[in-house]
């Protein structure tokens, strides 16, 4: 796992929509429907489903996902022309530990 930069993580978490994305990705089966045979647990959630749920443009959604990915909170998997996003649970635990121990 890459080293998390707390400042980048906190910047990523400072937006309500990005927080919402992380919440949805915590339990994708509860928030997203089937996605063409791709297993949500294994791969993640397609950007188009996240875009629809946010009710925003795909470019805005992609920008939000990029911020979360640069902060190390999610990772992307590309399958064909689709990109799927999944939370990085180790990174989230690391930032929680940082808050608990160092702040």
Residue pairs with C-beta under 8 A, 6 or more apart in sequence:
1 72
1 88
1 90
1 91
1 94
2 72
4 71
4 72
4 91
4 94
4 95
4 98
5 71
5 72
6 95
6 98
8 70
8 71
8 72
9 71
9 72
9 73
9 95
11 67
11 71
12 18
12 67
12 68
12 70
12 71
12 73
13 19
13 22
13 71
13 73
15 64
15 67
17 54
17 56
17 64
18 64
18 67
18 68
20 54
21 50
21 54
21 64
21 65
21 68
21 74
21 85
22 68
22 73
22 74
22 87
22 92
24 31
24 32
24 45
24 50
24 53
25 44
25 45
25 74
25 85
25 86
25 87
26 87
28 40
28 41
28 44
28 45
28 86
29 40
29 41
31 53
32 40
32 45
32 49
32 50
32 53
33 49
35 45
35 46
35 49
38 46
38 79
38 82
38 84
43 77
43 79
43 84
43 86
44 74
44 75
44 76
44 77
44 84
44 85
44 86
45 84
45 85
45 86
46 82
46 83
46 84
47 58
47 61
47 62
47 65
47 82
47 83
47 84
47 85
48 58
48 82
50 61
50 65
50 85
51 57
51 58
51 61
54 60
54 61
54 64
65 74
65 76
65 85
68 74
68 85
69 75
69 76
69 85
72 88
72 91
73 87
73 88
73 91
73 92
73 95
74 85
74 86
74 87
74 88
75 85
75 86
75 88
76 83
76 84
76 85
77 83
77 84
77 85
77 86
78 84
